[in-house]
Amino acid sequence: MRLEIPDDIMTLAGLTEQGCLIELSVHLYAGRRLSFGQALRLSGLNRVEFEHQLAQRDISLYTVDDLHEDVETLRALGRL
């Protein structure tokens, strides 16, 4: 699939093509629409660069919900 965004919109937003992909991937990851790996691939960055982008926006890689899910899984497995 190819998505075209008019140049004037990109200029108004102050984004390059790469910047737009980063913003989109970060937004979709933060909204839990994409996994970390999927968002990483969309961004075109390497893992460290993408983690840095998330950190700059105070977006955690491991959420409280993730912790609760892990605790429940451990309980179900009898390890807690």
ABEGO torsion letter per residue (X at the ends): XBBBBBAAAAAAAGBBAAAAAAAAAAAAAAAGABBAAAAAAAAGBBAAAAAAAAAAAGBBABBAAAAAAAAAAAAAAGAX
